[in-house]
Amino acid sequence: MKLTGAQILIKMIKAEGVDTIFGYPGGAVIDIYDALEKQHDLRHILVRHEQGAVHAADAYARANKSVGVALVTSGPGATNTVTGIASAHLDSIPLVVFTGQVPTGLIGNDAFQEVDIVGITRPCTKHNYLVKNVDKLASTIKEAFHLAKSGRPGPVLIDLPKDIVGTPVEFIEPKEVSLKSYKPNYKPNKKQLSKVVDLIKQAERPVIFAGGGVILSQASEEVTRLAKTADIPVTASLMGLGAFPGSDPLWLGMLGMHGTYRANMSIGHCDLMIAAGVRFDDRVTGNIEKFAPSAKIVQIDIDPTSIHKNIEVQCPIVGDCKTALAGILQLMKTKSSENPESYDFKGNRKKWLDQIQEWKDTTPLKYEQGSEVIKPQFVIEKLYELTKGEAIITTEVGQNQMWAAQYYHFDKPNHFITSGGLGVMGFGLPAAIGAKAACPDKLVVDVAGDGSIQMNIQELMTAIESKIDVKIVILNNRYLGMVRQWQELFYEKVYSSTSMENAPDFVKLAQAYGAKGLRCTRPGDVESVLSEGLKMDGTVIMEFVVDKEESVYPMVPAGGAITEMLLV
């Protein structure tokens, strides 16, 4: 059976279980779009900017626990994807991005809309390909999906010259992927797991630190069982929120630069840290010389290059988080049944848990709620109450992101979708569209700032046209708030280029796109406006005019230890 390259691409995508593509057409991929139009069981969502396509595919992958797919044209279409690809790369999100390219005979000739997207994206993809032979297209696509979702997940790019997708060839079903140089290690060393069991037994002040790898490996249940089996409190990175129930008494809150007092202090005083699926980035560790100074550290990660990369650990475990944690739980069960007197894993945790409760009671997350000005934290608290914690929350980046992380309590994984490693302003709206496309029965809310929402505001039209109903909560403080906060604290309140007083009327802007718009200016109206907006059909912008100079606390200044927090 002869198929064109475009038809092969669609056939292979469907074979991988993909049902949705986010994209934007152009001359180099016109054959693919022609083939897409002639079949009906693969949904294409037309975005308004190629960056939005990749962010939407990213969120779709997270919400759907699958591989996200984006399709764009050559030249500027391809280069517009780079920010989205880099974000997915740093957050280890499985994507396959298809880019158009000029015909093979023109590559290297500075042809119209030609760029070396393979060279450009080499540092920010797990792997990438330039397909030069249509006979290899099917096997390349199969290999790309395998790489994207296996081991440490990540984005893979396939560059498709126009003549390749237009050429017919005899289609041969590709064989199963087997790469000699790529063999991710899923099974951890059993001796190392046994060491962890003994360390848990000996520890007086243990902490579990869960990262995004726990959510990616679907190991939240194992983390929760381990915590409850051994009375171990749990903290998480920004990417790990939802890995452990936020309403559980053992939950410490988020760790790091804007982490809770009790989480940061627990890391500063623990004698054992079980770090699962984390890479110990600088926003989590603060001054690495003062990070967990008294702790023996266990690090579980499927990527061997992440272990010892930033923090020296005493018990490294290379393997899948879910497999490793399940192995630890099984060993704990075996050892405690064989020798119950010697293996009391809960031990005497009372003193440690009492200390944590004291930190929680004396220094909780707090803010001063006024009667005249809306506090952004109050908006997030009310959003949590009204949604009962069941919504999928996407965010932009900045203060809005941190307040969402602090005050919306995530009980389930895959319900907090944010750009963690790269910190992309403009992520939240297209991400909300991707998450809603993946989970149409879920309420999806983008928590945004007035600055960041304008980065990809054009994707409102994507939501309207595709009938993907998302809710957008804008915390409008008329500033680039996080930069302004640093200027206030460290630059003598010289607010250079951070004022956003000149902004659109977001209610009218929503209406111009065909969405609905609501505005709230008084604390007493916050709950009613949220309630009204969340119940409305269709896409809704809810703008809350909040305190201009409210800051995110706690805060660890640059270079400080995470126990050295500014609390007010």
KATALIN-V142844 format. One record per residue. N is the residue number from 1. PHI is phi as a letter, one per 40 degrees, with the letter a starting at -180 (NA if undefined). Layout:
N;PHI
N;PHI
This chain:
1;NA
2;c
3;b
4;c
5;d
6;c
7;c
8;c
9;d
10;c
11;c
12;c
13;c
14;c
15;c
16;c
17;g
18;c
19;b
20;a
21;b
22;b
23;a
24;a
25;c
26;a
27;d
28;c
29;b
30;c
31;c
32;c
33;c
34;c
35;c
36;c
37;c
38;c
39;b
40;b
41;b
42;b
43;c
44;b
45;b
46;c
47;c
48;b
49;a
50;c
51;d
52;c
53;c
54;c
55;c
56;c
57;c
58;d
59;c
60;d
61;c
62;c
63;c
64;c
65;f
66;a
67;b
68;c
69;b
70;b
71;b
72;a
73;c
74;c
75;f
76;c
77;c
78;c
79;c
80;c
81;c
82;c
83;c
84;c
85;c
86;c
87;c
88;c
89;c
90;c
91;c
92;f
93;b
94;c
95;b
96;b
97;b
98;c
99;b
100;c
101;a
102;c
103;d
104;d
105;c
106;b
107;c
108;g
109;b
110;f
111;c
112;d
113;f
114;b
115;b
116;c
117;c
118;c
119;c
120;c
121;c
122;d
123;c
124;b
125;b
126;c
127;a
128;a
129;b
130;b
131;c
132;b
133;b
134;c
135;c
136;c
137;c
138;c
139;c
140;c
141;c
142;c
143;c
144;c
145;c
146;c
147;c
148;c
149;b
150;c
151;f
152;c
153;c
154;i
155;c
156;b
157;b
158;b
159;c
160;b
161;c
162;c
163;c
164;c
165;c
166;c
167;c
168;c
169;a
170;c
171;c
172;b
173;d
174;c
175;c
176;d
177;c
178;a
179;b
180;c
181;c
182;b
183;b
184;d
185;c
186;c
187;c
188;c
189;c
190;c
191;c
192;c
193;c
194;c
195;c
196;c
197;d
198;c
199;c
200;c
201;c
202;c
203;c
204;b
205;b
206;c
207;a
208;c
209;b
210;b
211;b
212;c
213;c
214;c
215;c
216;c
217;c
218;f
219;b
220;c
221;c
222;c
223;c
224;c
225;c
226;c
227;c
228;c
229;c
230;b
231;f
232;b
233;c
234;b
235;b
236;a
237;c
238;d
239;c
240;c
241;c
242;g
243;c
244;b
245;d
246;c
247;c
248;c
249;d
250;c
251;c
252;c
253;g
254;c
255;b
256;h
257;d
258;b
259;c
260;c
261;d
262;c
263;c
264;c
265;c
266;c
267;c
268;c
269;b
270;c
271;b
272;a
273;b
274;b
275;b
276;b
277;g
278;b
279;b
280;f
281;c
282;c
283;c
284;c
285;c
286;g
287;c
288;c
289;c
290;b
291;c
292;f
293;c
294;b
295;b
296;c
297;b
298;b
299;b
300;b
301;a
302;c
303;c
304;c
305;c
306;c
307;c
308;g
309;c
310;b
311;b
312;c
313;b
314;c
315;b
316;c
317;b
318;c
319;i
320;c
321;d
322;c
323;c
324;c
325;c
326;c
327;c
328;c
329;c
330;c
331;c
332;c
333;c
334;c
335;c
336;c
337;c
338;c
339;a
340;c
341;c
342;c
343;b
344;c
345;c
346;c
347;f
348;b
349;c
350;d
351;c
352;c
353;c
354;c
355;c
356;c
357;c
358;c
359;c
360;c
361;c
362;c
363;b
364;c
365;c
366;a
367;a
368;c
369;c
370;c
371;c
372;b
373;b
374;c
375;c
376;c
377;c
378;c
379;c
380;c
381;d
382;c
383;c
384;c
385;c
386;c
387;c
388;f
389;g
390;c
391;c
392;c
393;b
394;b
395;b
396;c
397;b
398;h
399;c
400;d
401;c
402;c
403;c
404;c
405;c
406;c
407;b
408;b
409;c
410;c
411;c
412;b
413;c
414;g
415;b
416;b
417;b
418;a
419;c
420;c
421;c
422;c
423;g
424;c
425;c
426;g
427;c
428;c
429;c
430;c
431;c
432;c
433;c
434;c
435;c
436;c
437;c
438;c
439;b
440;c
441;c
442;c
443;c
444;b
445;b
446;c
447;c
448;b
449;b
450;c
451;c
452;c
453;c
454;c
455;c
456;b
457;c
458;c
459;c
460;d
461;c
462;c
463;c
464;c
465;c
466;c
467;f
468;b
469;c
470;b
471;b
472;b
473;b
474;c
475;c
476;c
477;b
478;f
479;a
480;c
481;c
482;c
483;c
484;d
485;c
486;c
487;c
488;c
489;c
490;b
491;b
492;f
493;f
494;c
495;c
496;c
497;f
498;b
499;c
500;b
501;c
502;c
503;b
504;c
505;c
506;c
507;c
508;c
509;c
510;d
511;c
512;c
513;c
514;g
515;c
516;b
517;b
518;b
519;b
520;b
521;b
522;b
523;d
524;c
525;b
526;d
527;c
528;c
529;c
530;d
531;c
532;c
533;c
534;c
535;c
536;c
537;c
538;g
539;c
540;b
541;c
542;b
543;c
544;b
545;c
546;b
547;d
548;c
549;b
550;c
551;b
552;c
553;b
554;c
555;a
556;c
557;c
558;d
559;g
560;c
561;c
562;c
563;c
564;b
565;c
566;c
567;c
568;b
